[in-house]
Amino acid sequence: MLCAILTCAGIGTRMNSRIPKAFIPFYGKPLFFHALNALHAAAVFDQIIVAVPHERLVYTTKKIREWKMNEAIAIPGGRERQETVYLALCQLPSNTKYVLIHDGARPFATPDLIRRTLNAARRWGAATAALPCTDTLKTANGQFVQATLDRSKIFLIQTPQAFRFDTILNAHKKAHMDNFIATDDAAHVERIGHKVRIVPGNRLNLKITTRDDLKIAGIFASKLL
């Protein structure tokens, strides 16, 4: 089986909203719909797990049925993203071979990017969408620059990310046992010694974190959705 996990359980503290971030209205639908629709349109997944806040479970299940996305199911997520992914991984069927993980707050991921990331994972075992860094990067101590970094080796990581199921499940289990926290799923796989393949991402594959991000995304929405 090929499965996907869409993380929508965060409350979006930096968004300063009473509504969980993934459920903020965006271009006529809840924000997460657009990421879910891209996964659905990729037409490669046997099951898509949509992890949401517990109080949004009934609403999400109703919407999934309304949108006729029969391969999608809603489950309650965790308090943090890492816990949410781990809970979702533990609910995937045992015959899952590969799993793709995507953020519900990235509405502009395309079916093509999803398929390319999944295909890279099928060849290499682990893959992430990423962009080469084009800005100059420096480290600093307080108000003064310490060093300039070699940006040719630095990438800006996005989702989707995809993995062999047994690899990512084992990596998350180890992180859970070790109380290790990471900001993306690829870091857990790297930690157990597995290489992660870079897949060229998309500069418009924005992650909506703040109100300003939402305004910027709104400028692109009419052309991209």
C-alpha positions as CSV (number, residue, x, y, z in Angstrom):
1,M,0.0,0.0,0.0
2,L,1.0,3.6,-0.6
3,C,-0.3,6.0,2.1
4,A,-0.1,9.6,3.0
5,I,-0.4,11.6,6.3
6,L,-1.6,15.2,6.3
7,T,-0.8,17.0,9.5
8,C,-3.6,19.4,10.5
9,A,-3.7,19.1,14.3
10,G,-1.7,22.2,15.2
11,I,-3.4,25.2,16.9
12,G,-1.3,27.7,15.0
13,T,-0.1,29.8,17.9
14,R,1.8,32.3,15.6
15,M,-1.3,32.8,13.5
16,N,-3.0,34.3,16.6
17,S,-6.4,32.8,15.6
18,R,-9.2,31.2,17.7
19,I,-9.6,28.7,14.8
20,P,-6.9,25.9,14.4
21,K,-4.7,27.1,11.6
22,A,-5.6,24.3,9.1
23,F,-9.2,25.2,9.4
24,I,-9.0,28.9,8.7
25,P,-11.1,29.7,5.6
26,F,-8.9,30.1,2.5
27,Y,-10.2,30.6,-1.0
28,G,-13.6,29.2,-0.1
29,K,-12.5,26.1,1.8
30,P,-10.7,25.2,5.0
31,L,-7.0,25.8,4.5
32,F,-6.2,22.0,4.7
33,F,-8.6,21.2,1.9
34,H,-6.1,22.5,-0.7
35,A,-3.3,20.2,0.5
36,L,-5.7,17.3,0.8
37,N,-7.0,17.9,-2.7
38,A,-3.4,17.8,-4.1
39,L,-2.9,14.4,-2.4
40,H,-6.2,13.2,-3.8
41,A,-5.4,14.5,-7.3
42,A,-2.0,12.7,-7.3
43,A,-4.1,9.5,-7.6
44,V,-1.5,7.3,-6.1
45,F,-2.6,6.7,-2.5
46,D,-4.6,3.8,-1.1
47,Q,-5.2,5.7,2.1
48,I,-4.8,9.3,3.3
49,I,-4.8,10.0,7.0
50,V,-5.9,13.5,8.0
51,A,-4.8,14.2,11.5
52,V,-6.8,16.9,13.2
53,P,-7.6,18.3,16.6
54,H,-10.0,16.0,18.5
55,E,-12.8,18.6,18.5
56,R,-12.6,18.9,14.7
57,L,-12.9,15.2,14.0
58,V,-16.6,15.0,13.3
59,Y,-16.4,18.1,11.1
60,T,-13.5,16.8,9.1
61,T,-15.1,13.4,8.6
62,K,-18.2,15.1,7.3
63,K,-16.2,17.3,4.9
64,I,-14.2,14.4,3.6
65,R,-17.4,12.6,2.7
66,E,-18.9,15.8,1.1
67,W,-15.7,16.2,-1.0
68,K,-16.0,12.5,-2.1
69,M,-12.4,11.7,-1.1
70,N,-13.1,8.1,-0.3
71,E,-9.4,7.2,0.4
72,A,-9.2,9.8,3.2
73,I,-9.9,9.2,6.9
74,A,-9.7,11.6,9.8
75,I,-8.0,10.8,13.1
76,P,-7.3,12.8,16.2
77,G,-3.8,14.2,16.3
78,G,-1.4,14.9,19.1
79,R,-0.3,18.0,21.0
80,E,2.7,18.6,18.8
81,R,3.4,17.8,15.1
82,Q,5.9,15.1,16.0
83,E,3.4,13.3,18.2
84,T,0.7,13.7,15.5
85,V,2.9,12.0,12.9
86,Y,3.8,9.2,15.2
87,L,0.1,8.5,16.1
88,A,-0.8,8.5,12.4
89,L,2.1,6.1,11.5
90,C,0.9,3.7,14.2
91,Q,-2.5,3.6,12.6
92,L,-1.4,2.8,9.0
93,P,-2.0,-0.7,7.8
94,S,0.8,-3.1,8.4
95,N,1.2,-3.8,4.6
96,T,2.0,-0.1,3.9
97,K,5.2,0.0,1.9
98,Y,5.7,3.8,1.5
99,V,4.3,6.8,3.3
100,L,4.3,10.5,2.3
101,I,3.9,13.2,4.9
102,H,2.7,16.6,4.1
103,D,1.7,19.7,6.1
104,G,-1.9,20.9,5.9
105,A,-0.6,24.5,6.0
106,R,1.1,24.1,2.6
107,P,-1.8,24.6,0.2
108,F,0.2,25.0,-3.0
109,A,1.9,21.6,-3.2
110,T,1.2,20.1,-6.6
111,P,0.3,16.5,-7.6
112,D,3.5,16.5,-9.6
113,L,5.7,17.4,-6.6
114,I,3.9,14.8,-4.5
115,R,4.5,12.1,-7.1
116,R,8.2,13.1,-7.7
117,T,8.9,13.0,-3.9
118,L,7.2,9.6,-3.6
119,N,9.0,8.2,-6.6
120,A,12.3,9.3,-5.1
121,A,11.5,7.6,-1.8
122,R,10.7,4.4,-3.7
123,R,14.1,4.5,-5.3
124,W,16.2,5.8,-2.3
125,G,14.1,4.9,0.7
126,A,13.7,8.5,1.9
127,A,13.2,11.9,0.2
128,T,12.2,15.4,0.9
129,A,11.2,18.4,-1.3
130,A,13.7,21.2,-0.8
131,L,15.0,24.4,-2.4
132,P,18.6,25.5,-2.7
133,C,19.3,28.6,-0.5
134,T,19.8,31.8,-2.5
135,D,20.3,34.2,0.4
136,T,23.7,34.8,2.1
137,L,23.7,33.1,5.5
138,K,25.6,34.2,8.5
139,T,25.9,33.0,12.1
140,A,25.8,35.7,14.8
141,N,26.4,36.1,18.5
142,G,24.0,38.7,19.8
143,Q,24.3,41.7,17.4
144,F,27.6,40.8,15.7
145,V,28.3,38.4,12.8
146,Q,30.5,35.4,13.6
147,A,30.8,33.7,10.3
148,T,29.4,33.5,6.7
149,L,28.2,30.0,5.7
150,D,28.7,28.2,2.4
151,R,25.2,28.5,1.0
152,S,25.9,26.0,-1.8
153,K,25.5,23.2,0.8
154,I,22.3,24.6,2.4
155,F,18.8,23.7,1.4
156,L,15.4,25.0,2.6
157,I,13.4,22.0,3.5
158,Q,9.7,21.7,2.6
159,T,7.1,19.0,2.7
160,P,6.1,16.6,1.1
161,Q,8.5,14.1,2.5
162,A,8.3,10.4,1.8
163,F,9.8,7.3,3.3
164,R,9.8,3.5,3.3
165,F,7.2,2.8,6.0
166,D,9.3,0.6,8.1
167,T,12.2,3.1,8.1
168,I,10.1,6.1,9.2
169,L,8.1,4.1,11.7
170,N,11.3,2.8,13.3
171,A,12.9,6.2,13.3
172,H,9.8,7.7,15.1
173,K,9.7,4.9,17.6
174,K,13.4,5.5,18.5
175,A,12.8,9.2,18.8
176,H,9.8,8.5,21.0
177,M,11.9,6.2,23.3
178,D,14.8,8.7,23.4
179,N,12.7,11.8,23.9
180,F,14.3,13.3,20.8
181,I,12.5,16.2,19.2
182,A,13.0,17.3,15.6
183,T,11.3,19.9,13.4
184,D,10.8,17.6,10.4
185,D,10.4,13.8,9.8
186,A,13.6,13.5,7.6
187,A,15.7,14.4,10.7
188,H,14.5,11.3,12.5
189,V,15.5,9.1,9.5
190,E,18.9,10.9,9.3
191,R,19.4,10.2,13.0
192,I,19.2,6.5,12.4
193,G,21.8,6.7,9.6
194,H,19.6,6.7,6.6
195,K,20.3,9.0,3.6
196,V,17.6,11.4,2.5
197,R,17.3,12.2,-1.2
198,I,16.7,15.9,-2.1
199,V,13.8,16.5,-4.6
200,P,13.6,19.9,-6.2
201,G,10.8,21.7,-4.5
202,N,8.6,24.7,-5.5
203,R,9.1,28.2,-4.4
204,L,5.4,28.7,-4.3
205,N,5.0,25.8,-2.0
206,L,4.6,28.2,1.0
207,K,4.0,27.1,4.5
208,I,1.4,29.4,6.1
209,T,2.5,30.2,9.6
210,T,1.5,33.8,10.3
211,R,-1.2,36.3,9.2
212,D,1.3,37.8,6.8
213,D,1.9,34.4,5.2
214,L,-1.9,34.1,4.7
215,K,-2.0,37.5,3.0
216,I,0.9,36.5,0.6
217,A,-0.8,33.2,-0.2
218,G,-4.0,35.0,-1.0
219,I,-2.2,36.9,-3.7
220,F,-1.2,33.6,-5.4
221,A,-4.4,31.7,-4.8
222,S,-6.4,32.8,-7.8
223,K,-3.7,31.5,-10.2
224,L,-2.6,28.4,-8.3
225,L,-5.8,26.8,-6.9
